[in-house]
Amino acid sequence: MADTWLHTLTTHTQHAVAHAAGRLVRHLRDTLGEPDDDARVGDAAAHAQRLARLQAVQRWAEAQRAAHAPHVAHAVPSPDADEPGAAWPADHPLSRLVALATPMSADADSARAATTWASDVLLLAVLPHAHECCAALMRLWHPEGHPWPTVTMALSWLEATLETAPDAGDAARADHARQAVQWARRDMLRQTVRHVVEDGPLARLGLWQAETTSLRGSELPWHSRDLRVDDTVWAALCGRAPGAHQLPLDAGVPDVPGLAGWLAQPDTAAALHALRRGQPCQIVVLGGTAAMRRTRVQALLGAAGVAAVRATASGPWSTDQLARALGQAWLYQAACWLEDTHDEWPAGGAAEVPPEAWALRAPVALPQLCSAAHAGAVPPLDLPRLRLVVQPLTPVARRELWRTLLPQLGEQAAVLAARYPIEPDEAREVLRDLVLRQALLQRAMVLDDVADGVRQRAAAGQRAGVTRVQPHADWSALLLPQPAVHSLQAAVRRVSQQLTVLDDWGFAQGRGDRRGVRMLFHGTPGTGKTLAAEVMARALGVDLLVVDLASLVSKWIGETEKNLAAVFDLAERSRALLLFDEADALFGKRTDTQDAQDRYANLETAYLLQRLERYEGVAVLTTNLRSQLDAAFSRRFEFIVEFPEPEGSVRHALWRLHLPAEAPLAADVDLAELADWYPLSGAQIKNAALAAAFLAAAEGQPMAQRHFLAAVEREYDKAGRAHPGFPAHHTLNPSATDDWRIP
């Protein structure tokens, strides 16, 4: 069916253009005449060249008419009595262009004449697009050698059709009334042509490329301008999609995974109904990021079965931009999509579109889609408006998204939905990566593959004070009391079970503060708080974002809240676990208001409390002194985990953990003695083990007990703590290195 329609459209276009070319050739040949006997050689050569071009166009036109005439049905008389024309289908772009371009007339005869003239002007304008021989012909007649016809050529051609030879009686009587009628028709012809190329809807829609100045920079009168249509017009007449330099035609995406619920909402359903009916209205899609808005508009178009011409901007819309988008959409019988790609409030404010510039709306009324971050970026068109607000996918929608895209991991869809607040366009990219990896590795897909794919595609973003860490530590690296380990594992399970409890069992109750997991890790330095956050991030299959709080606090009012909001937004976009290390300064206790500084500090803390409640990911705060945190934070934490200093058996295990199997150990190394004698934290044990290795390597010897003792002494010096001394049975010689004092 589509091929048949395209063949019919192309056939009618080619036949109509060839028919107009043949008539134009006869007119130009008549005006060309024969060269005088005393003509100069140059003039004779130019005359011969023009005649040759006319013959070439004539041959091309005859071949086109012969090829397409059998396929053009319903032949009707044309303005030339000796040339049959063809009736175009009502939905043919040329029929619609002529109907829009023709000015209103007082009577039927005038309307028919204006329609014929408008049709001829349009056909003349597209001739150079039809074949190179036509463009070459136009160069010879153009005063500056352009490959386009001029308004003067059109007027000369069309006025010649008005001239009729009067009979003898008329000639004798010199009927002034008849001449007056003829001049009136010429005046109406000129008004029609001017309406088509300058004053009418086609010009206002940007479907004419008006050239108002010559090569010498002088202003041209209207009748000396080029007749040049926009390239989109010829593409539409030939049934082709817009070219690379035109606005793209977006057919939308049917059945976008995860958006079925959004499409079923009442406001969205009303927008779908308007698109299907072609109802003139403005469908405004607001909020979210540019990618989120584009995905939802494409889902609307796909569900409605409607294409749209998409124009993009990152600021206020100009009248020319709006006109071009609306004109191309009307030409392709599509919706018009105005996409603002800016994700913040535009610096220039709302777009200013003079109402008088849109007097052309009535004859080309159609649905218009406007997607923008804020209402201020939407052009204020005088149309009924439907408003659709963009929100991130709900957990239930994300579960359906993963079930659709990864049916082989259907049982894990709830886990994926809880871990990754991902959008459909991002999920499609991840899926493509996973399919490629599966084909190359020749193995079944597992949950960790999805984590790697999301990590590679996630928008990490760049922000000062935020460090992205890819976690490597697993549960075996954590040597903590069992209650602490159980709390950490329970927090991981809570993330995976959120969708079941909050959505399937109804515990969300419409409240957003019940999603996400907020945790407080407290304990002395070096007891494994940061390591525990890394272990949790790996268990969840996400990255770790470590926040430098010093870079967030600002002396300027409101800047601290702004910086913190940006960090939370970055964590949500990048699907990462958020770690506020040593959060005492930022999440401290609120104080009595003594001055303006106290007031604004309390406002910052209050804002942080509220933002922490709304955060849907995993947020971990670490502190060395729990008593320094505001008491209001306690009820907002789902888990409060204490990290005590390790006991002797744990310290022994930590020494073993931080010594690789390849490390050369001397026979006198006694890790149990080190664990019993020195109450160090896990971080101090890790540092001491590494320092002992460098000491041994400097001496070219295996790691001996004296190297460990020297490294432990340095850790005590660094911490400012009193060294408990060395075991009595050890007699140590001073080290060759002055930095290490070994008795």
Long-range contacts (C-beta under 8 A, 24 or more apart in sequence): 5-239, 6-239, 7-71, 8-71, 8-89, 9-89, 9-92, 9-93, 9-237, 9-238, 9-239, 10-238, 10-239, 11-68, 11-71, 11-72, 12-68, 12-72, 12-86, 12-88, 12-89, 12-92, 12-94, 13-92, 13-94, 13-237, 13-238, 14-64, 14-67, 14-68, 14-130, 15-64, 15-65, 15-68, 15-69, 15-72, 15-86, 16-85, 16-86, 16-88, 16-94, 16-123, 17-64, 17-123, 17-126, 17-127, 17-130, 18-60, 18-61, 18-62, 18-64, 18-65, 18-68, 18-130, 19-61, 19-65, 19-78, 19-83, 19-85, 19-86, 19-123, 20-120, 20-123, 20-124, 20-127, 21-57, 21-60, 21-61, 21-64, 21-127, 21-130, 21-134, 22-58, 22-61, 22-62, 22-65, 22-83, 23-80, 23-83, 23-157, 24-57, 24-124, 24-127, 24-157, 25-54, 25-57, 25-58, 25-61, 27-156, 27-157, 27-160, 28-54, 28-137, 28-141, 28-157, 29-54, 30-160, 31-156, 46-140, 49-140, 50-140, 50-141, 53-133, 53-136, 53-137, 53-140, 54-137, 56-133, 56-136, 56-137, 57-131, 57-133, 57-134, 57-137, 60-131, 60-133, 60-134, 79-116, 79-120, 79-161, 80-161, 91-333, 93-233, 93-236, 93-237, 93-331, 94-119, 94-122, 94-123, 94-237, 96-331, 97-122, 97-202, 97-207, 97-233, 97-331, 98-122, 100-200, 100-201, 100-202, 100-330, 100-363, 100-364, 101-195, 101-196, 101-200, 101-201, 101-202, 102-192, 102-196, 103-191, 103-192, 103-195, 103-200, 110-188, 113-185, 113-188, 113-189, 113-192, 114-188, 114-192, 117-158, 117-189, 117-192, 117-193, 117-196, 118-192, 118-196, 120-154, 120-157, 120-158, 121-154, 121-158, 121-192, 121-193, 121-196, 121-197, 121-227, 122-196, 122-229, 124-149, 124-153, 124-154, 124-157, 124-227, 125-149, 125-208, 125-227, 125-228, 125-229, 125-233, 126-229, 126-233, 126-234, 126-237, 129-229, 129-231, 129-234, 130-234, 142-226, 143-224, 144-214, 144-215, 146-226, 148-226, 148-227, 148-228, 149-226, 149-227, 150-223, 150-224, 150-225, 150-226, 150-227, 151-193, 151-197, 151-222, 151-223, 151-224, 151-225, 151-226, 151-227, 152-223, 152-224, 153-227, 154-193, 154-227, 155-189, 155-190, 155-193, 155-223, 158-189, 158-193, 159-186, 159-189, 162-186, 162-189, 190-223, 194-222, 197-222, 197-225, 197-227, 198-222, 201-360, 201-363, 201-364, 202-327, 204-323, 204-357, 204-359, 204-360, 205-323, 205-324, 205-326, 205-327, 205-330, 205-360, 205-364, 206-230, 206-320, 206-323, 206-324, 206-327, 206-328, 207-232, 207-233, 207-327, 207-331, 230-327, 230-328, 232-328, 232-331, 233-331, 236-331, 236-332, 242-309, 242-328, 242-332, 246-328, 247-309, 247-310, 247-311, 247-324, 247-325, 247-328, 248-309, 248-310, 249-307, 249-308, 249-309, 249-310, 249-332, 249-334, 250-298, 250-301, 250-307, 250-308, 250-309, 250-310, 250-337, 251-301, 251-302, 251-307, 252-297, 252-298, 252-299, 252-300, 252-301, 252-302, 252-303, 252-304, 252-306, 252-307, 252-308, 253-295, 253-298, 253-299, 253-301, 253-302, 254-302, 254-303, 254-305, 255-302, 256-295, 256-298, 256-299, 256-302, 256-424, 257-400, 257-401, 257-404, 257-405, 257-424, 257-427, 258-393, 258-397, 258-398, 258-400, 258-401, 258-404, 258-423, 258-424, 258-427, 259-295, 259-296, 259-299, 259-393, 259-397, 259-424, 260-397, 260-400, 261-394, 261-396, 261-397, 261-400, 262-296, 262-299, 262-397, 263-299, 263-300, 263-303, 267-386, 267-387, 267-388, 268-300, 268-388, 270-386, 271-300, 271-386, 271-388, 272-300, 272-303, 272-304, 274-367, 274-386, 275-300, 275-301, 275-304, 275-306, 275-335, 275-367, 276-304, 276-305, 276-306, 278-366, 278-367, 279-367, 280-361, 280-365, 280-366, 280-367, 280-383, 280-384, 281-367, 281-368, 281-383, 281-384, 281-385, 281-386, 282-368, 282-370, 282-378, 282-381, 282-383, 282-384, 282-385, 282-386, 283-367, 283-368, 283-369, 283-370, 283-385, 283-386, 283-388, 284-370, 284-371, 284-372, 284-375, 284-378, 284-385, 284-386, 284-387, 284-388, 285-369, 285-370, 285-371, 285-372, 285-388, 285-390, 286-371, 286-372, 286-373, 286-374, 286-375, 286-378, 286-387, 286-388, 286-389, 286-390, 287-373, 287-389, 287-390, 287-391, 288-373, 288-390, 288-391, 288-392, 289-343, 289-373, 290-339, 290-340, 290-341, 290-342, 290-343, 290-371, 290-373, 291-423, 291-425, 291-426, 292-390, 292-392, 292-423, 293-339, 293-371, 293-372, 293-373, 293-390, 294-339, 294-371, 294-425, 295-423, 295-424, 295-425, 296-371, 296-388, 296-390, 297-337, 297-339, 297-369, 297-371, 299-424, 300-369, 301-335, 301-337, 306-334, 306-335, 306-367, 307-332, 307-334, 307-335, 308-334, 308-335, 308-336, 308-337, 308-369, 309-334, 309-335, 309-336, 309-337, 310-337, 310-339, 311-336, 311-337, 311-338, 311-339, 312-339, 312-340, 312-341, 313-338, 313-339, 313-340, 313-341, 314-340, 314-341, 314-342, 314-346, 315-340, 315-342, 315-346, 315-347, 315-348, 316-346, 316-348, 316-349, 316-350, 316-351, 316-352, 316-377, 317-351, 317-353, 317-379, 319-353, 319-354, 319-357, 322-353, 322-358, 322-379, 322-381, 323-357, 323-360, 326-360, 326-361, 326-364, 326-366, 326-368, 327-364, 329-366, 330-364, 330-366, 334-366, 335-366, 335-367, 335-368, 335-369, 336-366, 336-367, 336-368, 336-369, 337-368, 337-369, 337-370, 337-371, 338-368, 338-369, 338-370, 338-371, 338-378, 338-379, 339-371, 339-372, 340-370, 340-371, 340-372, 340-373, 340-377, 340-378, 342-372, 342-373, 342-377, 343-373, 344-373, 345-373, 345-374, 345-376, 345-377, 346-374, 346-376, 346-377, 349-376, 350-376, 350-377, 350-378, 350-380, 351-377, 351-378, 351-379, 351-380, 353-379, 353-380, 353-381, 355-382, 358-382, 392-421, 392-423, 393-421, 393-422, 393-423, 393-424, 394-503, 395-498, 395-499, 395-502, 395-503, 395-515, 396-499, 396-503, 398-422, 399-499, 401-427, 402-427, 405-431, 406-431, 406-434, 406-445, 406-450, 408-444, 408-445, 409-445, 409-447, 409-450, 412-447, 414-496, 414-499, 414-500, 415-447, 415-496, 416-447, 416-450, 417-499, 418-495, 418-496, 418-497, 418-498, 418-499, 419-451, 419-495, 419-496, 419-540, 419-541, 419-542, 419-575, 420-450, 420-454, 420-542, 420-575, 421-572, 421-575, 421-616, 421-617, 422-454, 422-575, 426-457, 429-457, 430-454, 430-457, 433-457, 447-541, 448-541, 450-541, 451-541, 451-542, 454-541, 454-542, 454-575, 455-541, 455-542, 455-543, 458-543, 458-573, 458-574, 458-575, 458-576, 459-573, 459-574, 460-543, 460-574, 461-570, 461-573, 461-574, 463-566, 463-567, 463-570, 464-551, 465-547, 465-548, 465-549, 465-550, 465-551, 465-552, 465-563, 465-567, 466-545, 466-546, 466-547, 466-548, 466-567, 466-570, 467-545, 467-546, 467-548, 468-543, 468-544, 468-545, 468-574, 468-576, 469-534, 469-537, 469-543, 469-544, 469-545, 469-546, 470-543, 470-544, 471-534, 471-535, 471-537, 471-538, 471-543, 471-544, 472-534, 472-538, 473-531, 473-534, 473-535, 473-538, 474-535, 474-538, 474-539, 475-535, 475-539, 477-531, 477-535, 477-657, 478-528, 478-531, 478-532, 478-535, 479-528, 479-646, 479-650, 479-653, 479-654, 479-657, 479-682, 480-528, 480-532, 480-643, 480-650, 481-644, 484-532, 484-641, 484-642, 484-643, 487-639, 487-641, 488-532, 488-535, 488-536, 488-639, 488-641, 489-539, 490-639, 491-517, 491-519, 491-536, 491-618, 491-638, 491-639, 492-536, 492-539, 492-540, 494-638, 495-540, 495-618, 512-614, 512-616, 513-613, 513-614, 515-616, 516-615, 516-616, 516-617, 516-618, 516-619, 517-617, 517-618, 517-619, 517-638, 517-639, 518-612, 518-613, 518-615, 518-618, 518-619, 518-621, 518-636, 518-637, 518-638, 518-639, 519-618, 519-619, 519-620, 519-621, 519-637, 519-638, 519-639, 519-640, 519-641, 520-620, 520-621, 520-622, 520-623, 520-626, 520-629, 520-633, 520-634, 520-637, 520-639, 520-640, 520-641, 521-620, 521-621, 521-622, 521-623, 521-641, 521-643, 522-622, 522-623, 522-624, 522-625, 522-626, 522-640, 522-641, 522-642, 522-643, 523-624, 523-642, 523-643, 523-644, 523-645, 524-624, 524-643, 524-644, 524-645, 524-681, 525-624, 525-681, 525-683, 526-680, 526-681, 526-682, 526-683, 526-684, 527-643, 527-644, 527-645, 527-646, 527-681, 527-682, 527-683, 528-643, 528-682, 528-683, 529-581, 529-622, 529-643, 530-579, 530-581, 530-622, 531-682, 532-641, 532-643, 533-577, 533-579, 533-620, 533-622, 536-577, 536-618, 536-620, 537-576, 537-577, 540-577, 540-618, 542-575, 542-576, 542-577, 542-618, 543-574, 543-575, 543-576, 543-577, 544-576, 544-577, 544-579, 545-570, 545-571, 545-574, 545-576, 545-577, 545-578, 545-579, 546-579, 546-581, 547-578, 547-579, 547-580, 547-581, 548-581, 549-580, 549-581, 549-582, 549-583, 549-585, 549-586, 550-585, 552-586, 553-585, 553-586, 557-600, 560-586, 560-604, 561-603, 561-604, 561-607, 561-608, 564-607, 564-608, 564-611, 565-611, 568-611, 568-615, 571-615, 571-617, 571-619, 572-615, 572-616, 572-617, 575-617, 576-617, 577-617, 577-618, 577-619, 577-620, 578-615, 578-617, 578-618, 578-619, 578-620, 579-620, 579-622, 580-619, 580-620, 580-621, 580-622, 581-622, 582-622, 582-623, 582-624, 583-621, 583-622, 583-623, 583-629, 584-623, 584-624, 584-625, 584-628, 584-629, 587-621, 587-623, 587-629, 587-630, 587-633, 588-628, 588-629, 588-630, 589-628, 589-629, 589-630, 589-631, 590-630, 590-632, 605-630, 609-633, 609-636, 612-636, 645-679, 645-681, 646-680, 646-681, 646-682, 648-675, 648-676, 649-675, 651-675, 651-678, 651-679, 651-680, 651-685, 652-676, 654-682, 654-685, 654-686, 655-685, 655-689, 658-685, 658-686, 658-689, 658-690, 659-689, 663-693, 663-703, 664-696, 664-702, 664-703, 665-702, 665-703, 666-701, 666-702, 666-703, 666-704, 666-705, 668-704, 668-705, 669-703, 669-704, 669-705, 669-708, 670-705, 673-705, 673-727, 674-708, 674-709, 674-712, 677-724, 677-727, 678-712, 678-716, 678-724, 680-712, 680-715, 684-715, 684-719, 687-711, 687-715, 688-712, 688-714, 688-715, 691-715, 695-735, 695-737, 695-740, 698-736, 698-737, 699-736, 705-730, 706-730, 706-732, 706-733, 706-742, 709-742, 710-735, 710-740, 710-741, 710-742, 713-740, 713-741, 713-742, 714-739, 714-740
